[in-house]
Amino acid sequence: MEAKLSNLTPPRGSRHKKVRVGRGMGSKLGKTAGAGNKGQQSRRGYSRRPGFEGGQMPLHRRVPKRGFRSPFPTEYAVVNVETLQSYSAGDTVTPQTLLTHGVVRSKTKRVKILGEGELSIALTVHAHAFSKSAQQKITGAGGKFEVLK
């Protein structure tokens, strides 16, 4: 038989009659209507809250809470002093130049210079933060550093 708009029917087994509970003992769901006998869960309007474990101490209260994590942390893109070695002497290194050279990925993060490695050329470095060892290595190589706001 060809399917037409006038004789469309849903596939067999896809539609079910809604079970009507509490409609007499002959329906198998009379009297307590499938809710069992007595107790909180048999009452009208009962709804179990998320995470309820039948009176047992729920997981979110059993697990220890420790420490604090700021919802608005100051995140830094970290650059080591040895990475600056690839620049030529006398260059000015800024977060923008680091971004264009692919050293730093994000332009939204602040840049922090750390003192890992050696620096033998004089550079002027502008960044949002410097470690003590990075400051010493930059000035030791004859360069300058400037902290950005």
DRENTORKOL-3810 file (N, C-alpha, C; in nm, 4 decimals):
REM DRENTORKOL-3810
@n.u->0.0843; n.v->-0.1187; n.w->0.0000; ca.u->0.0000; ca.v->0.0000; ca.w->0.0000; c.u->0.0881; c.v->0.1240; c.w->0.0000
@n.u->0.0571; n.v->0.2164; n.w->-0.0845; ca.u->0.1360; ca.v->0.3383; ca.w->-0.0976; c.u->0.0988; c.v->0.4371; c.w->0.0131
@n.u->0.2012; n.v->0.5012; n.w->0.0757; ca.u->0.1750; ca.v->0.5970; ca.w->0.1824; c.u->0.1339; c.v->0.7309; c.w->0.1245
@n.u->0.0157; n.v->0.7773; n.w->0.1662; ca.u->-0.0335; ca.v->0.9084; ca.w->0.1239; c.u->-0.0684; c.v->0.9878; c.w->0.2490
@n.u->-0.0860; n.v->1.1156; n.w->0.2304; ca.u->-0.1198; ca.v->1.2016; ca.w->0.3442; c.u->-0.2484; c.v->1.1584; c.w->0.4125
@n.u->-0.3399; n.v->1.1016; n.w->0.3361; ca.u->-0.4698; ca.v->1.0628; ca.w->0.3914; c.u->-0.4645; c.v->0.9334; c.w->0.4725
@n.u->-0.3591; n.v->0.8498; n.w->0.4499; ca.u->-0.3559; ca.v->0.7220; ca.w->0.5220; c.u->-0.2245; c.v->0.6981; c.w->0.5976
@n.u->-0.1650; n.v->0.8049; n.w->0.6513; ca.u->-0.0417; ca.v->0.7911; ca.w->0.7295; c.u->-0.0732; c.v->0.7365; c.w->0.8683
@n.u->0.0065; n.v->0.6424; n.w->0.9135; ca.u->-0.0085; ca.v->0.5902; ca.w->1.0500; c.u->0.1305; c.v->0.5790; c.w->1.1130
@n.u->0.1387; n.v->0.5981; n.w->1.2439; ca.u->0.2688; ca.v->0.5837; ca.w->1.3097; c.u->0.3143; c.v->0.4384; c.w->1.3072
@n.u->0.4447; n.v->0.4120; n.w->1.3117; ca.u->0.4937; ca.v->0.2741; ca.w->1.3097; c.u->0.4428; c.v->0.1953; c.w->1.4299
@n.u->0.4268; n.v->0.0640; n.w->1.4106; ca.u->0.3753; ca.v->-0.0201; ca.w->1.5186; c.u->0.4696; c.v->-0.0150; c.w->1.6396
@n.u->0.4120; n.v->0.0003; n.w->1.7574; ca.u->0.4905; ca.v->-0.0004; ca.w->1.8807; c.u->0.5461; c.v->0.1355; c.w->1.9202
@n.u->0.5264; n.v->0.2372; n.w->1.8347; ca.u->0.5817; ca.v->0.3685; ca.w->1.8688; c.u->0.4872; c.v->0.4495; c.w->1.9574
@n.u->0.3607; n.v->0.4147; n.w->1.9582; ca.u->0.2632; ca.v->0.4877; ca.w->2.0392; c.u->0.2100; c.v->0.3957; c.w->2.1499
@n.u->0.2051; n.v->0.4476; n.w->2.2726; ca.u->0.1566; ca.v->0.3677; ca.w->2.3856; c.u->0.0482; c.v->0.4452; c.w->2.4584
@n.u->-0.0492; n.v->0.3726; n.w->2.5103; ca.u->-0.1500; ca.v->0.4374; ca.w->2.5921; c.u->-0.0880; c.v->0.4741; c.w->2.7261
@n.u->-0.1205; n.v->0.5909; n.w->2.7780; ca.u->-0.0694; ca.v->0.6350; ca.w->2.9061; c.u->-0.1274; c.v->0.5455; c.w->3.0159
@n.u->-0.0425; n.v->0.5022; n.w->3.1104; ca.u->-0.0886; ca.v->0.4164; ca.w->3.2195; c.u->-0.1631; c.v->0.5032; c.w->3.3194
@n.u->-0.2896; n.v->0.4661; n.w->3.3446; ca.u->-0.3701; ca.v->0.5431; ca.w->3.4404; c.u->-0.3662; c.v->0.4705; c.w->3.5745
@n.u->-0.2972; n.v->0.5307; n.w->3.6702; ca.u->-0.2798; ca.v->0.4661; ca.w->3.8003; c.u->-0.3902; c.v->0.5084; c.w->3.8958
@n.u->-0.4118; n.v->0.4238; n.w->3.9966; ca.u->-0.5119; ca.v->0.4538; ca.w->4.0986; c.u->-0.6537; c.v->0.4428; c.w->4.0474
@n.u->-0.6793; n.v->0.3475; n.w->3.9564; ca.u->-0.8133; ca.v->0.3325; ca.w->3.8990; c.u->-0.8736; c.v->0.1962; c.w->3.9316
@n.u->-0.8551; n.v->0.1536; n.w->4.0558; ca.u->-0.9196; ca.v->0.0299; ca.w->4.1006; c.u->-0.8244; c.v->-0.0882; c.w->4.1052
@n.u->-0.8621; n.v->-0.1856; n.w->4.1879; ca.u->-0.7772; ca.v->-0.3011; ca.w->4.2128; c.u->-0.7580; c.v->-0.3872; c.w->4.0887
@n.u->-0.8538; n.v->-0.3875; n.w->3.9984; ca.u->-0.8437; ca.v->-0.4702; ca.w->3.8792; c.u->-0.7365; c.v->-0.4229; c.w->3.7814
@n.u->-0.6893; n.v->-0.2999; n.w->3.7970; ca.u->-0.5928; ca.v->-0.2452; ca.w->3.7007; c.u->-0.4479; c.v->-0.2780; c.w->3.7361
@n.u->-0.4239; n.v->-0.3442; n.w->3.8475; ca.u->-0.2911; ca.v->-0.3773; ca.w->3.9022; c.u->-0.2190; c.v->-0.2534; c.w->3.9588
@n.u->-0.2717; n.v->-0.1354; n.w->3.9351; ca.u->-0.2118; ca.v->-0.0135; ca.w->3.9903; c.u->-0.3169; c.v->0.0664; c.w->4.0666
@n.u->-0.4006; n.v->-0.0065; n.w->4.1433; ca.u->-0.5013; ca.v->0.0590; ca.w->4.2264; c.u->-0.4437; c.v->0.0857; c.w->4.3646
@n.u->-0.5295; n.v->0.1238; n.w->4.4577; ca.u->-0.4958; ca.v->0.1510; ca.w->4.5976; c.u->-0.3739; c.v->0.2417; c.w->4.6131
@n.u->-0.2508; n.v->0.1891; n.w->4.6192; ca.u->-0.1330; ca.v->0.2750; ca.w->4.6419; c.u->-0.0766; c.v->0.3321; c.w->4.5124
@n.u->-0.1324; n.v->0.2940; n.w->4.3999; ca.u->-0.0959; ca.v->0.3486; ca.w->4.2684; c.u->0.0526; c.v->0.3364; c.w->4.2373
@n.u->0.1145; n.v->0.2231; n.w->4.2791; ca.u->0.2547; ca.v->0.1982; ca.w->4.2449; c.u->0.3549; c.v->0.2695; c.w->4.3324
@n.u->0.3074; n.v->0.3436; n.w->4.4349; ca.u->0.3985; ca.v->0.4199; ca.w->4.5204; c.u->0.4407; c.v->0.3430; c.w->4.6451
@n.u->0.3910; n.v->0.2211; n.w->4.6631; ca.u->0.4289; ca.v->0.1438; ca.w->4.7816; c.u->0.3507; c.v->0.1874; c.w->4.9039
@n.u->0.3898; n.v->0.1353; n.w->5.0210; ca.u->0.3163; ca.v->0.1648; ca.w->5.1428; c.u->0.3878; c.v->0.2644; c.w->5.2319
@n.u->0.3167; n.v->0.3621; n.w->5.2771; ca.u->0.3625; ca.v->0.4613; ca.w->5.3746; c.u->0.4973; c.v->0.5269; c.w->5.3415
@n.u->0.5385; n.v->0.6157; n.w->5.4233; ca.u->0.6690; ca.v->0.6788; ca.w->5.4078; c.u->0.6671; c.v->0.8027; c.w->5.3176
@n.u->0.7761; n.v->0.8762; n.w->5.3251; ca.u->0.7877; ca.v->1.0032; ca.w->5.2531; c.u->0.7666; c.v->0.9860; c.w->5.1027
@n.u->0.8213; n.v->0.8785; n.w->5.0473; ca.u->0.8174; ca.v->0.8613; ca.w->4.9016; c.u->0.6793; c.v->0.8227; c.w->4.8501
@n.u->0.5897; n.v->0.7826; n.w->4.9390; ca.u->0.4554; ca.v->0.7441; ca.w->4.8948; c.u->0.3610; c.v->0.8643; c.w->4.8923
@n.u->0.4041; n.v->0.9769; n.w->4.9455; ca.u->0.3162; ca.v->1.0937; ca.w->4.9568; c.u->0.3115; c.v->1.1750; c.w->4.8284
@n.u->0.2020; n.v->1.2455; n.w->4.8108; ca.u->0.1882; ca.v->1.3336; ca.w->4.6945; c.u->0.2874; c.v->1.4485; c.w->4.7037
@n.u->0.3392; n.v->1.4907; n.w->4.5899; ca.u->0.4289; ca.v->1.6064; ca.w->4.5868; c.u->0.5723; c.v->1.5760; c.w->4.6237
@n.u->0.6026; n.v->1.4483; n.w->4.6543; ca.u->0.7398; ca.v->1.4137; ca.w->4.6909; c.u->0.8281; c.v->1.4190; c.w->4.5674
@n.u->0.9412; n.v->1.4874; n.w->4.5798; ca.u->1.0403; ca.v->1.4787; ca.w->4.4731; c.u->1.1773; c.v->1.4751; c.w->4.5375
@n.u->1.2553; n.v->1.3786; n.w->4.4960; ca.u->1.3873; ca.v->1.3566; ca.w->4.5543; c.u->1.4818; c.v->1.4622; c.w->4.5004
@n.u->1.5548; n.v->1.5314; n.w->4.5888; ca.u->1.6472; ca.v->1.6345; ca.w->4.5402; c.u->1.7701; c.v->1.5713; c.w->4.4773
@n.u->1.8371; n.v->1.6431; n.w->4.3870; ca.u->1.9572; ca.v->1.5879; ca.w->4.3229; c.u->2.0635; c.v->1.5534; c.w->4.4263
@n.u->2.1239; n.v->1.4385; n.w->4.4125; ca.u->2.2294; ca.v->1.3972; ca.w->4.5045; c.u->2.1792; c.v->1.3255; c.w->4.6279
@n.u->2.0460; n.v->1.3057; n.w->4.6426; ca.u->1.9913; ca.v->1.2377; ca.w->4.7604; c.u->2.0286; c.v->1.0907; c.w->4.7577
@n.u->2.0790; n.v->1.0400; n.w->4.8719; ca.u->2.1248; ca.v->0.9014; ca.w->4.8773; c.u->2.0525; c.v->0.8223; c.w->4.9854
@n.u->1.9234; n.v->0.8489; n.w->4.9996; ca.u->1.8430; ca.v->0.7702; ca.w->5.0930; c.u->1.8787; c.v->0.7939; c.w->5.2380
@n.u->1.9235; n.v->0.9104; n.w->5.2720; ca.u->1.9592; ca.v->0.9423; ca.w->5.4095; c.u->2.1064; c.v->0.9235; c.w->5.4383
@n.u->2.1756; n.v->0.8463; n.w->5.3550; ca.u->2.3216; ca.v->0.8334; ca.w->5.3681; c.u->2.3834; c.v->0.9697; c.w->5.3386
@n.u->2.4978; n.v->0.9965; n.w->5.4030; ca.u->2.5646; ca.v->1.1250; ca.w->5.3797; c.u->2.6004; c.v->1.1357; c.w->5.2310
@n.u->2.5455; n.v->1.2339; n.w->5.1596; ca.u->2.5676; ca.v->1.2405; ca.w->5.0152; c.u->2.7124; c.v->1.2698; c.w->4.9771
@n.u->2.7482; n.v->1.2292; n.w->4.8570; ca.u->2.8860; ca.v->1.2397; ca.w->4.8104; c.u->2.9396; c.v->1.3818; c.w->4.8213
@n.u->2.8605; n.v->1.4796; n.w->4.7838; ca.u->2.9097; ca.v->1.6169; ca.w->4.7860; c.u->2.9356; c.v->1.6682; c.w->4.9273
@n.u->2.8875; n.v->1.5970; n.w->5.0285; ca.u->2.9203; ca.v->1.6330; ca.w->5.1668; c.u->3.0274; c.v->1.5422; c.w->5.2263
@n.u->3.0462; n.v->1.4228; n.w->5.1671; ca.u->3.1490; ca.v->1.3300; ca.w->5.2153; c.u->3.2885; c.v->1.3694; c.w->5.1697
@n.u->3.2982; n.v->1.4249; n.w->5.0488; ca.u->3.4280; ca.v->1.4586; ca.w->4.9909; c.u->3.4832; c.v->1.5824; c.w->5.0605
@n.u->3.6101; n.v->1.5801; n.w->5.1016; ca.u->3.6652; ca.v->1.6961; ca.w->5.1725; c.u->3.6810; c.v->1.8164; c.w->5.0808
@n.u->3.6573; n.v->1.9325; n.w->5.1372; ca.u->3.6759; ca.v->2.0566; ca.w->5.0635; c.u->3.8045; c.v->2.1200; c.w->5.1130
@n.u->3.8924; n.v->2.1544; n.w->5.0182; ca.u->4.0195; ca.v->2.2138; ca.w->5.0594; c.u->4.0571; c.v->2.3279; c.w->4.9677
@n.u->4.1207; n.v->2.4264; n.w->5.0259; ca.u->4.1799; ca.v->2.5329; ca.w->4.9457; c.u->4.0789; c.v->2.6304; c.w->4.8895
@n.u->4.1318; n.v->2.7188; n.w->4.8077; ca.u->4.0516; ca.v->2.8224; ca.w->4.7441; c.u->4.1080; c.v->2.8480; c.w->4.6062
@n.u->4.0196; n.v->2.8649; n.w->4.5101; ca.u->4.0630; ca.v->2.8987; ca.w->4.3754; c.u->3.9869; c.v->3.0227; c.w->4.3329
@n.u->4.0610; n.v->3.1261; n.w->4.2986; ca.u->3.9997; ca.v->3.2528; ca.w->4.2603; c.u->3.9189; c.v->3.2367; c.w->4.1325
@n.u->3.7979; n.v->3.2923; n.w->4.1291; ca.u->3.7197; ca.v->3.2842; ca.w->4.0052; c.u->3.7745; c.v->3.3753; c.w->3.8956
@n.u->3.8557; n.v->3.4729; n.w->3.9337; ca.u->3.9148; ca.v->3.5652; ca.w->3.8365; c.u->4.0666; c.v->3.5700; c.w->3.8526
@n.u->4.1368; n.v->3.4599; n.w->3.8168; ca.u->4.2821; ca.v->3.4577; ca.w->3.8384; c.u->4.3553; c.v->3.5456; c.w->3.7371
@n.u->4.4740; n.v->3.5959; n.w->3.7771; ca.u->4.5587; ca.v->3.6659; ca.w->3.6818; c.u->4.6466; c.v->3.5612; c.w->3.6151
@n.u->4.6204; n.v->3.5359; n.w->3.4886; ca.u->4.6943; ca.v->3.4335; ca.w->3.4161; c.u->4.8047; c.v->3.4987; c.w->3.3338
@n.u->4.9213; n.v->3.4363; n.w->3.3397; ca.u->5.0358; ca.v->3.4883; ca.w->3.2660; c.u->5.0782; c.v->3.3906; c.w->3.1571
@n.u->5.1171; n.v->3.4461; n.w->3.0437; ca.u->5.1837; ca.v->3.3668; ca.w->2.9408; c.u->5.3316; c.v->3.3731; c.w->2.9764
@n.u->5.3928; n.v->3.2587; n.w->3.0008; ca.u->5.5294; ca.v->3.2539; ca.w->3.0530; c.u->5.6304; c.v->3.2445; c.w->2.9384
@n.u->5.7325; n.v->3.3315; n.w->2.9448; ca.u->5.8405; ca.v->3.3305; ca.w->2.8457; c.u->5.9723; c.v->3.3249; c.w->2.9216
@n.u->6.0609; n.v->3.2326; n.w->2.8849; ca.u->6.1907; ca.v->3.2222; ca.w->2.9493; c.u->6.2930; c.v->3.3126; c.w->2.8810
@n.u->6.3948; n.v->3.3506; n.w->2.9558; ca.u->6.4993; ca.v->3.4409; ca.w->2.9077; c.u->6.5701; c.v->3.3814; c.w->2.7859
@n.u->6.5898; n.v->3.2495; n.w->2.7850; ca.u->6.6603; ca.v->3.1853; ca.w->2.6736; c.u->6.5857; c.v->3.2009; c.w->2.5410
@n.u->6.4544; n.v->3.2184; n.w->2.5473; ca.u->6.3741; ca.v->3.2403; ca.w->2.4265; c.u->6.4060; c.v->3.3753; c.w->2.3636
@n.u->6.4420; n.v->3.4739; n.w->2.4476; ca.u->6.4735; ca.v->3.6086; ca.w->2.3992; c.u->6.6083; c.v->3.6130; c.w->2.3277
@n.u->6.6863; n.v->3.5068; n.w->2.3415; ca.u->6.8189; ca.v->3.4980; ca.w->2.2793; c.u->6.8085; c.v->3.5031; c.w->2.1261
@n.u->6.6930; n.v->3.4646; n.w->2.0714; ca.u->6.6745; ca.v->3.4617; ca.w->1.9257; c.u->6.6600; c.v->3.6017; c.w->1.8646
@n.u->6.6327; n.v->3.7031; n.w->1.9490; ca.u->6.6243; ca.v->3.8412; ca.w->1.8990; c.u->6.7653; c.v->3.8962; c.w->1.8771
@n.u->6.7766; n.v->3.9989; n.w->1.7934; ca.u->6.9089; ca.v->4.0594; ca.w->1.7703; c.u->6.9349; c.v->4.1685; c.w->1.8738
@n.u->7.0628; n.v->4.1979; n.w->1.8982; ca.u->7.1031; ca.v->4.2927; ca.w->2.0029; c.u->7.0425; c.v->4.4310; c.w->1.9767
@n.u->6.9952; n.v->4.4936; n.w->2.0851; ca.u->6.9390; ca.v->4.6277; ca.w->2.0751; c.u->6.7897; c.v->4.6298; c.w->2.0464
@n.u->6.7299; n.v->4.5137; n.w->2.0215; ca.u->6.5854; ca.v->4.5076; ca.w->1.9939; c.u->6.5039; c.v->4.5407; c.w->2.1182
@n.u->6.3811; n.v->4.5880; n.w->2.0934; ca.u->6.2850; ca.v->4.6091; ca.w->2.2013; c.u->6.1818; c.v->4.4976; c.w->2.1927
@n.u->6.1716; n.v->4.4218; n.w->2.3001; ca.u->6.0789; ca.v->4.3079; ca.w->2.3041; c.u->5.9558; c.v->4.3484; c.w->2.3841
@n.u->5.8392; n.v->4.3432; n.w->2.3199; ca.u->5.7117; ca.v->4.3750; ca.w->2.3847; c.u->5.6189; c.v->4.2548; c.w->2.3724
@n.u->5.5093; n.v->4.2523; n.w->2.4481; ca.u->5.4129; ca.v->4.1425; ca.w->2.4324; c.u->5.3612; c.v->4.1311; c.w->2.2884
@n.u->5.3504; n.v->4.2455; n.w->2.2205; ca.u->5.3024; ca.v->4.2452; ca.w->2.0814; c.u->5.4022; c.v->4.1761; c.w->1.9877
@n.u->5.5331; n.v->4.2052; n.w->2.0066; ca.u->5.6342; ca.v->4.1406; ca.w->1.9215; c.u->5.6435; c.v->3.9906; c.w->1.9520
@n.u->5.6258; n.v->3.9537; n.w->2.0782; ca.u->5.6257; ca.v->3.8115; ca.w->2.1157; c.u->5.5083; c.v->3.7392; c.w->2.0503
@n.u->5.3945; n.v->3.8085; n.w->2.0394; ca.u->5.2755; ca.v->3.7513; ca.w->1.9765; c.u->5.2968; c.v->3.7333; c.w->1.8265
@n.u->5.3567; n.v->3.8334; n.w->1.7617; ca.u->5.3788; ca.v->3.8243; ca.w->1.6165; c.u->5.4834; c.v->3.7191; c.w->1.5815
@n.u->5.5809; n.v->3.6958; n.w->1.6705; ca.u->5.6827; ca.v->3.5929; ca.w->1.6459; c.u->5.6364; c.v->3.4532; c.w->1.6876
@n.u->5.5164; n.v->3.4447; n.w->1.7461; ca.u->5.4608; ca.v->3.3139; ca.w->1.7832; c.u->5.5132; c.v->3.2589; c.w->1.9140
@n.u->5.5800; n.v->3.3412; n.w->1.9917; ca.u->5.6315; ca.v->3.2961; ca.w->2.1224; c.u->5.5160; c.v->3.2865; c.w->2.2219
@n.u->5.4257; n.v->3.3846; n.w->2.2167; ca.u->5.3076; ca.v->3.3880; ca.w->2.3027; c.u->5.1860; c.v->3.3637; c.w->2.2144
@n.u->5.0908; n.v->3.2845; n.w->2.2625; ca.u->4.9731; ca.v->3.2532; ca.w->2.1812; c.u->4.8586; c.v->3.3505; c.w->2.2025
@n.u->4.8322; n.v->3.3869; n.w->2.3275; ca.u->4.7149; ca.v->3.4675; ca.w->2.3587; c.u->4.7506; c.v->3.6140; c.w->2.3772
@n.u->4.6719; n.v->3.7011; n.w->2.3145; ca.u->4.6974; ca.v->3.8441; ca.w->2.3347; c.u->4.6219; c.v->3.8970; c.w->2.4562
@n.u->4.5323; n.v->3.8163; n.w->2.5128; ca.u->4.4576; ca.v->3.8599; ca.w->2.6305; c.u->4.5364; c.v->3.8367; c.w->2.7592
@n.u->4.6222; n.v->3.7336; n.w->2.7606; ca.u->4.7001; ca.v->3.7050; ca.w->2.8812; c.u->4.8135; c.v->3.8053; c.w->2.8988
@n.u->4.8537; n.v->3.8243; n.w->3.0232; ca.u->4.9704; ca.v->3.9071; ca.w->3.0521; c.u->5.0962; c.v->3.8243; c.w->3.0293
@n.u->5.2077; n.v->3.8917; n.w->3.0102; ca.u->5.3333; ca.v->3.8213; ca.w->2.9824; c.u->5.4257; c.v->3.8316; c.w->3.1030
@n.u->5.4818; n.v->3.7182; n.w->3.1448; ca.u->5.5787; ca.v->3.7161; ca.w->3.2536; c.u->5.7076; c.v->3.6548; c.w->3.2016
@n.u->5.8192; n.v->3.7203; n.w->3.2304; ca.u->5.9505; ca.v->3.6719; ca.w->3.1878; c.u->6.0153; c.v->3.5986; c.w->3.3044
@n.u->6.0556; n.v->3.4738; n.w->3.2809; ca.u->6.1225; ca.v->3.3930; ca.w->3.3824; c.u->6.2695; c.v->3.3760; c.w->3.3460
@n.u->6.3524; n.v->3.3398; n.w->3.4449; ca.u->6.4976; ca.v->3.3379; ca.w->3.4270; c.u->6.5594; c.v->3.2062; c.w->3.3861
@n.u->6.4861; n.v->3.1207; n.w->3.3185; ca.u->6.5412; ca.v->2.9918; ca.w->3.2735; c.u->6.6329; c.v->3.0131; c.w->3.1529
@n.u->6.7524; n.v->2.9613; n.w->3.1580; ca.u->6.8462; ca.v->2.9727; ca.w->3.0457; c.u->6.9389; c.v->3.0933; c.w->3.0596
@n.u->7.0150; n.v->3.1186; n.w->2.9537; ca.u->7.1127; ca.v->3.2285; ca.w->2.9550; c.u->7.0775; c.v->3.3325; c.w->2.8495
@n.u->7.1204; n.v->3.4572; n.w->2.8759; ca.u->7.0997; ca.v->3.5676; ca.w->2.7820; c.u->7.2322; c.v->3.6412; c.w->2.7666
@n.u->7.2780; n.v->3.6536; n.w->2.6423; ca.u->7.4088; ca.v->3.7171; ca.w->2.6202; c.u->7.3991; c.v->3.8446; c.w->2.5369
@n.u->7.2769; n.v->3.8851; n.w->2.4980; ca.u->7.2621; ca.v->4.0073; ca.w->2.4181; c.u->7.1827; c.v->4.1120; c.w->2.4948
@n.u->7.2110; n.v->4.2377; n.w->2.4673; ca.u->7.1428; ca.v->4.3484; ca.w->2.5354; c.u->7.0085; c.v->4.3743; c.w->2.4680
@n.u->6.9011; n.v->4.3618; n.w->2.5459; ca.u->6.7655; ca.v->4.3865; ca.w->2.4953; c.u->6.6898; c.v->4.4782; c.w->2.5892
@n.u->6.5916; n.v->4.5487; n.w->2.5349; ca.u->6.4969; ca.v->4.6226; ca.w->2.6178; c.u->6.3691; c.v->4.5396; c.w->2.6186
@n.u->6.3324; n.v->4.4905; n.w->2.7354; ca.u->6.2184; ca.v->4.3988; ca.w->2.7452; c.u->6.1050; c.v->4.4663; c.w->2.8213
@n.u->5.9870; n.v->4.4709; n.w->2.7570; ca.u->5.8653; ca.v->4.5225; ca.w->2.8207; c.u->5.7742; c.v->4.4036; c.w->2.8484
@n.u->5.7334; n.v->4.3844; n.w->2.9729; ca.u->5.6415; ca.v->4.2752; ca.w->3.0095; c.u->5.5632; c.v->4.3159; c.w->3.1331
@n.u->5.4625; n.v->4.2383; n.w->3.1646; ca.u->5.3768; ca.v->4.2691; ca.w->3.2798; c.u->5.4388; c.v->4.2257; c.w->3.4119
@n.u->5.5285; n.v->4.1252; n.w->3.4072; ca.u->5.5940; ca.v->4.0784; ca.w->3.5292; c.u->5.7271; c.v->4.0123; c.w->3.4950
@n.u->5.8203; n.v->4.0185; n.w->3.5907; ca.u->5.9534; ca.v->3.9586; ca.w->3.5750; c.u->5.9889; c.v->3.8850; c.w->3.7027
@n.u->6.0561; n.v->3.7711; n.w->3.6895; ca.u->6.1099; ca.v->3.7054; ca.w->3.8086; c.u->6.2418; c.v->3.7739; c.w->3.8428
@n.u->6.2869; n.v->3.7577; n.w->3.9670; ca.u->6.4118; ca.v->3.8216; ca.w->4.0122; c.u->6.5308; c.v->3.7762; c.w->3.9269
@n.u->6.5351; n.v->3.6448; n.w->3.8980; ca.u->6.6470; ca.v->3.5921; ca.w->3.8199; c.u->6.6443; c.v->3.6454; c.w->3.6768
@n.u->6.5241; n.v->3.6668; n.w->3.6210; ca.u->6.5120; ca.v->3.7219; ca.w->3.4856; c.u->6.5627; c.v->3.8657; c.w->3.4826
@n.u->6.5284; n.v->3.9416; n.w->3.5863; ca.u->6.5752; ca.v->4.0810; ca.w->3.5960; c.u->6.7279; c.v->4.0851; c.w->3.5994
@n.u->6.7874; n.v->3.9971; n.w->3.6799; ca.u->6.9333; ca.v->3.9935; ca.w->3.6928; c.u->6.9998; c.v->3.9556; c.w->3.5606
@n.u->6.9439; n.v->3.8596; n.w->3.4892; ca.u->7.0036; ca.v->3.8143; ca.w->3.3638; c.u->6.9907; c.v->3.9184; c.w->3.2535
@n.u->6.8790; n.v->3.9908; n.w->3.2505; ca.u->6.8600; ca.v->4.0950; ca.w->3.1489; c.u->6.9566; c.v->4.2111; c.w->3.1734
@n.u->6.9642; n.v->4.2554; n.w->3.2984; ca.u->7.0568; ca.v->4.3662; ca.w->3.3303; c.u->7.2017; c.v->4.3208; c.w->3.3218
@n.u->7.2285; n.v->4.1963; n.w->3.3558; ca.u->7.3644; ca.v->4.1398; ca.w->3.3466; c.u->7.4149; c.v->4.1355; c.w->3.2029
@n.u->7.3218; n.v->4.1192; n.w->3.1062; ca.u->7.3604; ca.v->4.1162; ca.w->2.9659; c.u->7.3692; c.v->4.2563; c.w->2.9056
@n.u->7.3432; n.v->4.3578; n.w->2.9891; ca.u->7.3504; ca.v->4.4974; ca.w->2.9423; c.u->7.2174; c.v->4.5504; c.w->2.8912
@n.u->7.1094; n.v->4.4806; n.w->2.9179; ca.u->6.9786; ca.v->4.5241; ca.w->2.8702; c.u->6.8988; c.v->4.5938; c.w->2.9789
@n.u->6.7743; n.v->4.6307; n.w->2.9451; ca.u->6.6836; ca.v->4.6962; ca.w->3.0403; c.u->6.5516; c.v->4.6217; c.w->3.0407
@n.u->6.4816; n.v->4.6315; n.w->3.1520; ca.u->6.3453; ca.v->4.5748; ca.w->3.1586; c.u->6.2502; c.v->4.6806; c.w->3.2081
@n.u->6.1272; n.v->4.6735; n.w->3.1600; ca.u->6.0258; ca.v->4.7701; ca.w->3.2017; c.u->5.8957; c.v->4.6960; c.w->3.2297
@n.u->5.8387; n.v->4.7195; n.w->3.3489; ca.u->5.7153; ca.v->4.6538; ca.w->3.3893; c.u->5.5969; c.v->4.7323; c.w->3.3344
@n.u->5.5092; n.v->4.6632; n.w->3.2591; ca.u->5.3896; ca.v->4.7261; ca.w->3.2036; c.u->5.2759; c.v->4.7213; c.w->3.3058
@n.u->5.1814; n.v->4.8110; n.w->3.2914; ca.u->5.0663; ca.v->4.8105; ca.w->3.3826; c.u->4.9652; c.v->4.7101; c.w->3.3381
END
